[in-house]
Amino acid sequence: MSKSQKWECVCGYVYDPAIGDPTTGIKPGTPFESLPEDWVCPDCGLGKDNFSPIN
């Protein structure tokens, strides 16, 4: 997977590595694969296993 690969949660939230997740302290440039295992969607609270890569 590319470092810039975006991932979408089942709720519609898109994790963009270029932005990171400022609400939880994830810095811009952090690939999805490098997110902590306990990271959850900031919109719905579901875990990483509920995300799919966006083509």
CHARMM internal coordinates of N, CA and C (Angstrom, degrees):
IC EDIT
DIST 1 N 1 CA 1.4526
DIST 1 CA 1 C 1.5288
ANGL 1 N 1 CA 1 C 109.96
DIST 1 C 2 N 1.2773
ANGL 1 CA 1 C 2 N 114.79
DIHE 1 N 1 CA 1 C 2 N 146.87
DIST 2 N 2 CA 1.4579
ANGL 1 C 2 N 2 CA 121.61
DIHE 1 CA 1 C 2 N 2 CA 178.86
DIST 2 CA 2 C 1.5229
ANGL 2 N 2 CA 2 C 110.57
DIHE 1 C 2 N 2 CA 2 C -76.87
DIST 2 C 3 N 1.3331
ANGL 2 CA 2 C 3 N 116.16
DIHE 2 N 2 CA 2 C 3 N 150.50
DIST 3 N 3 CA 1.4675
ANGL 2 C 3 N 3 CA 120.68
DIHE 2 CA 2 C 3 N 3 CA 176.03
DIST 3 CA 3 C 1.5219
ANGL 3 N 3 CA 3 C 111.00
DIHE 2 C 3 N 3 CA 3 C -61.46
DIST 3 C 4 N 1.3294
ANGL 3 CA 3 C 4 N 116.97
DIHE 3 N 3 CA 3 C 4 N -24.00
DIST 4 N 4 CA 1.4595
ANGL 3 C 4 N 4 CA 120.40
DIHE 3 CA 3 C 4 N 4 CA -177.06
DIST 4 CA 4 C 1.5316
ANGL 4 N 4 CA 4 C 112.40
DIHE 3 C 4 N 4 CA 4 C -98.37
DIST 4 C 5 N 1.3510
ANGL 4 CA 4 C 5 N 116.96
DIHE 4 N 4 CA 4 C 5 N 8.04
DIST 5 N 5 CA 1.4643
ANGL 4 C 5 N 5 CA 121.68
DIHE 4 CA 4 C 5 N 5 CA -179.88
DIST 5 CA 5 C 1.5237
ANGL 5 N 5 CA 5 C 110.37
DIHE 4 C 5 N 5 CA 5 C -61.97
DIST 5 C 6 N 1.3318
ANGL 5 CA 5 C 6 N 116.26
DIHE 5 N 5 CA 5 C 6 N 126.80
DIST 6 N 6 CA 1.4610
ANGL 5 C 6 N 6 CA 120.99
DIHE 5 CA 5 C 6 N 6 CA 176.10
DIST 6 CA 6 C 1.5273
ANGL 6 N 6 CA 6 C 108.70
DIHE 5 C 6 N 6 CA 6 C -90.23
DIST 6 C 7 N 1.3298
ANGL 6 CA 6 C 7 N 115.80
DIHE 6 N 6 CA 6 C 7 N 149.44
DIST 7 N 7 CA 1.4583
ANGL 6 C 7 N 7 CA 122.70
DIHE 6 CA 6 C 7 N 7 CA -179.64
DIST 7 CA 7 C 1.5208
ANGL 7 N 7 CA 7 C 109.01
DIHE 6 C 7 N 7 CA 7 C -127.34
DIST 7 C 8 N 1.3477
ANGL 7 CA 7 C 8 N 116.51
DIHE 7 N 7 CA 7 C 8 N 139.91
DIST 8 N 8 CA 1.4639
ANGL 7 C 8 N 8 CA 121.23
DIHE 7 CA 7 C 8 N 8 CA -178.47
DIST 8 CA 8 C 1.5218
ANGL 8 N 8 CA 8 C 110.80
DIHE 7 C 8 N 8 CA 8 C -115.75
DIST 8 C 9 N 1.3317
ANGL 8 CA 8 C 9 N 114.84
DIHE 8 N 8 CA 8 C 9 N 133.16
DIST 9 N 9 CA 1.4619
ANGL 8 C 9 N 9 CA 121.55
DIHE 8 CA 8 C 9 N 9 CA 175.56
DIST 9 CA 9 C 1.5273
ANGL 9 N 9 CA 9 C 109.05
DIHE 8 C 9 N 9 CA 9 C -79.05
DIST 9 C 10 N 1.3261
ANGL 9 CA 9 C 10 N 115.72
DIHE 9 N 9 CA 9 C 10 N 159.53
DIST 10 N 10 CA 1.4697
ANGL 9 C 10 N 10 CA 119.32
DIHE 9 CA 9 C 10 N 10 CA 177.03
DIST 10 CA 10 C 1.5288
ANGL 10 N 10 CA 10 C 111.79
DIHE 9 C 10 N 10 CA 10 C -60.72
DIST 10 C 11 N 1.3440
ANGL 10 CA 10 C 11 N 117.63
DIHE 10 N 10 CA 10 C 11 N -21.19
DIST 11 N 11 CA 1.4752
ANGL 10 C 11 N 11 CA 120.59
DIHE 10 CA 10 C 11 N 11 CA 179.68
DIST 11 CA 11 C 1.5288
ANGL 11 N 11 CA 11 C 112.42
DIHE 10 C 11 N 11 CA 11 C -83.72
DIST 11 C 12 N 1.3417
ANGL 11 CA 11 C 12 N 116.70
DIHE 11 N 11 CA 11 C 12 N -9.76
DIST 12 N 12 CA 1.4545
ANGL 11 C 12 N 12 CA 119.94
DIHE 11 CA 11 C 12 N 12 CA 179.27
DIST 12 CA 12 C 1.5212
ANGL 12 N 12 CA 12 C 114.19
DIHE 11 C 12 N 12 CA 12 C 107.89
DIST 12 C 13 N 1.3384
ANGL 12 CA 12 C 13 N 118.16
DIHE 12 N 12 CA 12 C 13 N -13.01
DIST 13 N 13 CA 1.4745
ANGL 12 C 13 N 13 CA 120.98
DIHE 12 CA 12 C 13 N 13 CA 177.25
DIST 13 CA 13 C 1.5235
ANGL 13 N 13 CA 13 C 109.06
DIHE 12 C 13 N 13 CA 13 C -64.93
DIST 13 C 14 N 1.3281
ANGL 13 CA 13 C 14 N 116.99
DIHE 13 N 13 CA 13 C 14 N 137.13
DIST 14 N 14 CA 1.4622
ANGL 13 C 14 N 14 CA 121.84
DIHE 13 CA 13 C 14 N 14 CA 178.38
DIST 14 CA 14 C 1.5244
ANGL 14 N 14 CA 14 C 109.22
DIHE 13 C 14 N 14 CA 14 C -112.37
DIST 14 C 15 N 1.3456
ANGL 14 CA 14 C 15 N 115.31
DIHE 14 N 14 CA 14 C 15 N 123.13
DIST 15 N 15 CA 1.4653
ANGL 14 C 15 N 15 CA 120.08
DIHE 14 CA 14 C 15 N 15 CA 173.21
DIST 15 CA 15 C 1.5198
ANGL 15 N 15 CA 15 C 107.54
DIHE 14 C 15 N 15 CA 15 C -87.19
DIST 15 C 16 N 1.3298
ANGL 15 CA 15 C 16 N 115.81
DIHE 15 N 15 CA 15 C 16 N 119.36
DIST 16 N 16 CA 1.4620
ANGL 15 C 16 N 16 CA 122.76
DIHE 15 CA 15 C 16 N 16 CA 179.10
DIST 16 CA 16 C 1.5282
ANGL 16 N 16 CA 16 C 107.48
DIHE 15 C 16 N 16 CA 16 C -111.59
DIST 16 C 17 N 1.3519
ANGL 16 CA 16 C 17 N 117.65
DIHE 16 N 16 CA 16 C 17 N 113.65
DIST 17 N 17 CA 1.4634
ANGL 16 C 17 N 17 CA 120.14
DIHE 16 CA 16 C 17 N 17 CA -179.10
DIST 17 CA 17 C 1.5233
ANGL 17 N 17 CA 17 C 113.48
DIHE 16 C 17 N 17 CA 17 C -57.60
DIST 17 C 18 N 1.3171
ANGL 17 CA 17 C 18 N 118.09
DIHE 17 N 17 CA 17 C 18 N -27.61
DIST 18 N 18 CA 1.4680
ANGL 17 C 18 N 18 CA 120.99
DIHE 17 CA 17 C 18 N 18 CA 179.37
DIST 18 CA 18 C 1.5276
ANGL 18 N 18 CA 18 C 110.99
DIHE 17 C 18 N 18 CA 18 C -65.77
DIST 18 C 19 N 1.3345
ANGL 18 CA 18 C 19 N 116.65
DIHE 18 N 18 CA 18 C 19 N -25.38
DIST 19 N 19 CA 1.4579
ANGL 18 C 19 N 19 CA 121.92
DIHE 18 CA 18 C 19 N 19 CA -178.91
DIST 19 CA 19 C 1.5301
ANGL 19 N 19 CA 19 C 111.22
DIHE 18 C 19 N 19 CA 19 C -101.12
DIST 19 C 20 N 1.3380
ANGL 19 CA 19 C 20 N 116.66
DIHE 19 N 19 CA 19 C 20 N -34.66
DIST 20 N 20 CA 1.4528
ANGL 19 C 20 N 20 CA 120.49
DIHE 19 CA 19 C 20 N 20 CA -173.84
DIST 20 CA 20 C 1.5226
ANGL 20 N 20 CA 20 C 109.48
DIHE 19 C 20 N 20 CA 20 C 75.00
DIST 20 C 21 N 1.3252
ANGL 20 CA 20 C 21 N 116.53
DIHE 20 N 20 CA 20 C 21 N -154.26
DIST 21 N 21 CA 1.4595
ANGL 20 C 21 N 21 CA 121.24
DIHE 20 CA 20 C 21 N 21 CA 176.76
DIST 21 CA 21 C 1.5229
ANGL 21 N 21 CA 21 C 107.93
DIHE 20 C 21 N 21 CA 21 C -136.02
DIST 21 C 22 N 1.3432
ANGL 21 CA 21 C 22 N 115.86
DIHE 21 N 21 CA 21 C 22 N 85.34
DIST 22 N 22 CA 1.4645
ANGL 21 C 22 N 22 CA 119.85
DIHE 21 CA 21 C 22 N 22 CA -176.77
DIST 22 CA 22 C 1.5283
ANGL 22 N 22 CA 22 C 113.96
DIHE 21 C 22 N 22 CA 22 C -57.16
DIST 22 C 23 N 1.3349
ANGL 22 CA 22 C 23 N 117.91
DIHE 22 N 22 CA 22 C 23 N -26.27
DIST 23 N 23 CA 1.4646
ANGL 22 C 23 N 23 CA 120.49
DIHE 22 CA 22 C 23 N 23 CA -178.05
DIST 23 CA 23 C 1.5212
ANGL 23 N 23 CA 23 C 111.98
DIHE 22 C 23 N 23 CA 23 C -66.63
DIST 23 C 24 N 1.3392
ANGL 23 CA 23 C 24 N 117.11
DIHE 23 N 23 CA 23 C 24 N -24.79
DIST 24 N 24 CA 1.4611
ANGL 23 C 24 N 24 CA 120.37
DIHE 23 CA 23 C 24 N 24 CA -179.63
DIST 24 CA 24 C 1.5335
ANGL 24 N 24 CA 24 C 112.31
DIHE 23 C 24 N 24 CA 24 C -117.81
DIST 24 C 25 N 1.3293
ANGL 24 CA 24 C 25 N 116.27
DIHE 24 N 24 CA 24 C 25 N 11.40
DIST 25 N 25 CA 1.4601
ANGL 24 C 25 N 25 CA 119.61
DIHE 24 CA 24 C 25 N 25 CA 176.44
DIST 25 CA 25 C 1.5192
ANGL 25 N 25 CA 25 C 115.14
DIHE 24 C 25 N 25 CA 25 C 81.86
DIST 25 C 26 N 1.3374
ANGL 25 CA 25 C 26 N 117.55
DIHE 25 N 25 CA 25 C 26 N 13.99
DIST 26 N 26 CA 1.4675
ANGL 25 C 26 N 26 CA 120.56
DIHE 25 CA 25 C 26 N 26 CA 176.88
DIST 26 CA 26 C 1.5250
ANGL 26 N 26 CA 26 C 107.98
DIHE 25 C 26 N 26 CA 26 C -80.59
DIST 26 C 27 N 1.3252
ANGL 26 CA 26 C 27 N 115.95
DIHE 26 N 26 CA 26 C 27 N 119.27
DIST 27 N 27 CA 1.4625
ANGL 26 C 27 N 27 CA 121.27
DIHE 26 CA 26 C 27 N 27 CA -175.09
DIST 27 CA 27 C 1.5243
ANGL 27 N 27 CA 27 C 112.11
DIHE 26 C 27 N 27 CA 27 C -73.44
DIST 27 C 28 N 1.3458
ANGL 27 CA 27 C 28 N 116.76
DIHE 27 N 27 CA 27 C 28 N 149.36
DIST 28 N 28 CA 1.4681
ANGL 27 C 28 N 28 CA 120.06
DIHE 27 CA 27 C 28 N 28 CA 172.43
DIST 28 CA 28 C 1.5221
ANGL 28 N 28 CA 28 C 109.90
DIHE 27 C 28 N 28 CA 28 C -55.39
DIST 28 C 29 N 1.3285
ANGL 28 CA 28 C 29 N 115.97
DIHE 28 N 28 CA 28 C 29 N 143.58
DIST 29 N 29 CA 1.4569
ANGL 28 C 29 N 29 CA 121.16
DIHE 28 CA 28 C 29 N 29 CA -179.63
DIST 29 CA 29 C 1.5215
ANGL 29 N 29 CA 29 C 113.40
DIHE 28 C 29 N 29 CA 29 C 93.59
DIST 29 C 30 N 1.3498
ANGL 29 CA 29 C 30 N 117.58
DIHE 29 N 29 CA 29 C 30 N 1.66
DIST 30 N 30 CA 1.4638
ANGL 29 C 30 N 30 CA 121.26
DIHE 29 CA 29 C 30 N 30 CA -179.72
DIST 30 CA 30 C 1.5245
ANGL 30 N 30 CA 30 C 109.85
DIHE 29 C 30 N 30 CA 30 C -87.00
DIST 30 C 31 N 1.3589
ANGL 30 CA 30 C 31 N 117.60
DIHE 30 N 30 CA 30 C 31 N 113.76
DIST 31 N 31 CA 1.4708
ANGL 30 C 31 N 31 CA 118.92
DIHE 30 CA 30 C 31 N 31 CA 177.74
DIST 31 CA 31 C 1.5260
ANGL 31 N 31 CA 31 C 111.27
DIHE 30 C 31 N 31 CA 31 C -65.06
DIST 31 C 32 N 1.3163
ANGL 31 CA 31 C 32 N 116.54
DIHE 31 N 31 CA 31 C 32 N 152.78
DIST 32 N 32 CA 1.4714
ANGL 31 C 32 N 32 CA 121.95
DIHE 31 CA 31 C 32 N 32 CA -179.16
DIST 32 CA 32 C 1.5263
ANGL 32 N 32 CA 32 C 110.98
DIHE 31 C 32 N 32 CA 32 C -54.08
DIST 32 C 33 N 1.3192
ANGL 32 CA 32 C 33 N 116.57
DIHE 32 N 32 CA 32 C 33 N -41.16
DIST 33 N 33 CA 1.4604
ANGL 32 C 33 N 33 CA 121.46
DIHE 32 CA 32 C 33 N 33 CA -177.70
DIST 33 CA 33 C 1.5217
ANGL 33 N 33 CA 33 C 111.97
DIHE 32 C 33 N 33 CA 33 C -63.57
DIST 33 C 34 N 1.3306
ANGL 33 CA 33 C 34 N 117.73
DIHE 33 N 33 CA 33 C 34 N -21.05
DIST 34 N 34 CA 1.4621
ANGL 33 C 34 N 34 CA 121.83
DIHE 33 CA 33 C 34 N 34 CA -178.61
DIST 34 CA 34 C 1.5269
ANGL 34 N 34 CA 34 C 113.54
DIHE 33 C 34 N 34 CA 34 C -94.02
DIST 34 C 35 N 1.3365
ANGL 34 CA 34 C 35 N 117.04
DIHE 34 N 34 CA 34 C 35 N -1.96
DIST 35 N 35 CA 1.4621
ANGL 34 C 35 N 35 CA 119.58
DIHE 34 CA 34 C 35 N 35 CA 177.19
DIST 35 CA 35 C 1.5232
ANGL 35 N 35 CA 35 C 108.78
DIHE 34 C 35 N 35 CA 35 C -65.51
DIST 35 C 36 N 1.3358
ANGL 35 CA 35 C 36 N 117.38
DIHE 35 N 35 CA 35 C 36 N 146.46
DIST 36 N 36 CA 1.4705
ANGL 35 C 36 N 36 CA 119.54
DIHE 35 CA 35 C 36 N 36 CA 177.73
DIST 36 CA 36 C 1.5330
ANGL 36 N 36 CA 36 C 110.50
DIHE 35 C 36 N 36 CA 36 C -57.42
DIST 36 C 37 N 1.3216
ANGL 36 CA 36 C 37 N 116.62
DIHE 36 N 36 CA 36 C 37 N 148.93
DIST 37 N 37 CA 1.4690
ANGL 36 C 37 N 37 CA 120.58
DIHE 36 CA 36 C 37 N 37 CA -178.75
DIST 37 CA 37 C 1.5274
ANGL 37 N 37 CA 37 C 112.08
DIHE 36 C 37 N 37 CA 37 C -61.24
DIST 37 C 38 N 1.3334
ANGL 37 CA 37 C 38 N 116.85
DIHE 37 N 37 CA 37 C 38 N -26.56
DIST 38 N 38 CA 1.4630
ANGL 37 C 38 N 38 CA 119.51
DIHE 37 CA 37 C 38 N 38 CA -178.83
DIST 38 CA 38 C 1.5273
ANGL 38 N 38 CA 38 C 113.17
DIHE 37 C 38 N 38 CA 38 C -92.93
DIST 38 C 39 N 1.3400
ANGL 38 CA 38 C 39 N 116.63
DIHE 38 N 38 CA 38 C 39 N 6.90
DIST 39 N 39 CA 1.4608
ANGL 38 C 39 N 39 CA 120.46
DIHE 38 CA 38 C 39 N 39 CA 176.70
DIST 39 CA 39 C 1.5191
ANGL 39 N 39 CA 39 C 108.90
DIHE 38 C 39 N 39 CA 39 C -66.53
DIST 39 C 40 N 1.3351
ANGL 39 CA 39 C 40 N 115.91
DIHE 39 N 39 CA 39 C 40 N 140.19
DIST 40 N 40 CA 1.4645
ANGL 39 C 40 N 40 CA 121.03
DIHE 39 CA 39 C 40 N 40 CA 178.52
DIST 40 CA 40 C 1.5278
ANGL 40 N 40 CA 40 C 110.09
DIHE 39 C 40 N 40 CA 40 C -128.49
DIST 40 C 41 N 1.3086
ANGL 40 CA 40 C 41 N 115.99
DIHE 40 N 40 CA 40 C 41 N 159.65
DIST 41 N 41 CA 1.4565
ANGL 40 C 41 N 41 CA 122.13
DIHE 40 CA 40 C 41 N 41 CA 177.30
DIST 41 CA 41 C 1.5258
ANGL 41 N 41 CA 41 C 109.34
DIHE 40 C 41 N 41 CA 41 C -56.94
DIST 41 C 42 N 1.3355
ANGL 41 CA 41 C 42 N 117.97
DIHE 41 N 41 CA 41 C 42 N 127.36
DIST 42 N 42 CA 1.4643
ANGL 41 C 42 N 42 CA 119.52
DIHE 41 CA 41 C 42 N 42 CA -179.79
DIST 42 CA 42 C 1.5277
ANGL 42 N 42 CA 42 C 113.35
DIHE 41 C 42 N 42 CA 42 C -69.56
DIST 42 C 43 N 1.3279
ANGL 42 CA 42 C 43 N 117.91
DIHE 42 N 42 CA 42 C 43 N -15.93
DIST 43 N 43 CA 1.4631
ANGL 42 C 43 N 43 CA 120.50
DIHE 42 CA 42 C 43 N 43 CA 179.74
DIST 43 CA 43 C 1.5321
ANGL 43 N 43 CA 43 C 113.09
DIHE 42 C 43 N 43 CA 43 C -89.10
DIST 43 C 44 N 1.3552
ANGL 43 CA 43 C 44 N 116.49
DIHE 43 N 43 CA 43 C 44 N -43.83
DIST 44 N 44 CA 1.4669
ANGL 43 C 44 N 44 CA 118.49
DIHE 43 CA 43 C 44 N 44 CA -173.32
DIST 44 CA 44 C 1.5270
ANGL 44 N 44 CA 44 C 114.23
DIHE 43 C 44 N 44 CA 44 C -120.49
DIST 44 C 45 N 1.3342
ANGL 44 CA 44 C 45 N 117.85
DIHE 44 N 44 CA 44 C 45 N -12.54
DIST 45 N 45 CA 1.4556
ANGL 44 C 45 N 45 CA 120.43
DIHE 44 CA 44 C 45 N 45 CA 176.73
DIST 45 CA 45 C 1.5198
ANGL 45 N 45 CA 45 C 115.52
DIHE 44 C 45 N 45 CA 45 C 85.63
DIST 45 C 46 N 1.3335
ANGL 45 CA 45 C 46 N 118.00
DIHE 45 N 45 CA 45 C 46 N 5.24
DIST 46 N 46 CA 1.4656
ANGL 45 C 46 N 46 CA 120.57
DIHE 45 CA 45 C 46 N 46 CA 177.80
DIST 46 CA 46 C 1.5232
ANGL 46 N 46 CA 46 C 110.25
DIHE 45 C 46 N 46 CA 46 C -78.33
DIST 46 C 47 N 1.3335
ANGL 46 CA 46 C 47 N 115.84
DIHE 46 N 46 CA 46 C 47 N 155.94
DIST 47 N 47 CA 1.4558
ANGL 46 C 47 N 47 CA 122.15
DIHE 46 CA 46 C 47 N 47 CA -177.90
DIST 47 CA 47 C 1.5179
ANGL 47 N 47 CA 47 C 113.95
DIHE 46 C 47 N 47 CA 47 C -79.01
DIST 47 C 48 N 1.3406
ANGL 47 CA 47 C 48 N 114.72
DIHE 47 N 47 CA 47 C 48 N 175.70
DIST 48 N 48 CA 1.4679
ANGL 47 C 48 N 48 CA 122.06
DIHE 47 CA 47 C 48 N 48 CA -176.51
DIST 48 CA 48 C 1.5278
ANGL 48 N 48 CA 48 C 113.24
DIHE 47 C 48 N 48 CA 48 C -59.88
DIST 48 C 49 N 1.3251
ANGL 48 CA 48 C 49 N 118.11
DIHE 48 N 48 CA 48 C 49 N -25.43
DIST 49 N 49 CA 1.4551
ANGL 48 C 49 N 49 CA 120.64
DIHE 48 CA 48 C 49 N 49 CA -178.08
DIST 49 CA 49 C 1.5353
ANGL 49 N 49 CA 49 C 112.34
DIHE 48 C 49 N 49 CA 49 C -72.28
DIST 49 C 50 N 1.3122
ANGL 49 CA 49 C 50 N 116.85
DIHE 49 N 49 CA 49 C 50 N -4.51
DIST 50 N 50 CA 1.4644
ANGL 49 C 50 N 50 CA 121.81
DIHE 49 CA 49 C 50 N 50 CA 177.01
DIST 50 CA 50 C 1.5201
ANGL 50 N 50 CA 50 C 112.55
DIHE 49 C 50 N 50 CA 50 C -98.26
DIST 50 C 51 N 1.3240
ANGL 50 CA 50 C 51 N 117.11
DIHE 50 N 50 CA 50 C 51 N 10.37
DIST 51 N 51 CA 1.4569
ANGL 50 C 51 N 51 CA 123.58
DIHE 50 CA 50 C 51 N 51 CA 179.91
DIST 51 CA 51 C 1.5179
ANGL 51 N 51 CA 51 C 110.53
DIHE 50 C 51 N 51 CA 51 C -107.11
DIST 51 C 52 N 1.3281
ANGL 51 CA 51 C 52 N 115.58
DIHE 51 N 51 CA 51 C 52 N 148.11
DIST 52 N 52 CA 1.4616
ANGL 51 C 52 N 52 CA 122.31
DIHE 51 CA 51 C 52 N 52 CA 175.57
DIST 52 CA 52 C 1.5175
ANGL 52 N 52 CA 52 C 109.17
DIHE 51 C 52 N 52 CA 52 C -129.79
DIST 52 C 53 N 1.3551
ANGL 52 CA 52 C 53 N 117.05
DIHE 52 N 52 CA 52 C 53 N 145.00
DIST 53 N 53 CA 1.4606
ANGL 52 C 53 N 53 CA 118.64
DIHE 52 CA 52 C 53 N 53 CA 177.59
DIST 53 CA 53 C 1.5174
ANGL 53 N 53 CA 53 C 111.21
DIHE 52 C 53 N 53 CA 53 C -66.13
DIST 53 C 54 N 1.3275
ANGL 53 CA 53 C 54 N 115.79
DIHE 53 N 53 CA 53 C 54 N 144.62
DIST 54 N 54 CA 1.4626
ANGL 53 C 54 N 54 CA 121.57
DIHE 53 CA 53 C 54 N 54 CA 177.28
DIST 54 CA 54 C 1.5216
ANGL 54 N 54 CA 54 C 107.76
DIHE 53 C 54 N 54 CA 54 C -97.16
DIST 54 C 55 N 1.3135
ANGL 54 CA 54 C 55 N 115.48
DIHE 54 N 54 CA 54 C 55 N 128.46
DIST 55 N 55 CA 1.4756
ANGL 54 C 55 N 55 CA 119.79
DIHE 54 CA 54 C 55 N 55 CA -179.91
DIST 55 CA 55 C 1.5096
ANGL 55 N 55 CA 55 C 111.38
DIHE 54 C 55 N 55 CA 55 C -81.18
END
COOR INIT
IC SEED 1 N 1 CA 1 C
IC BUILD
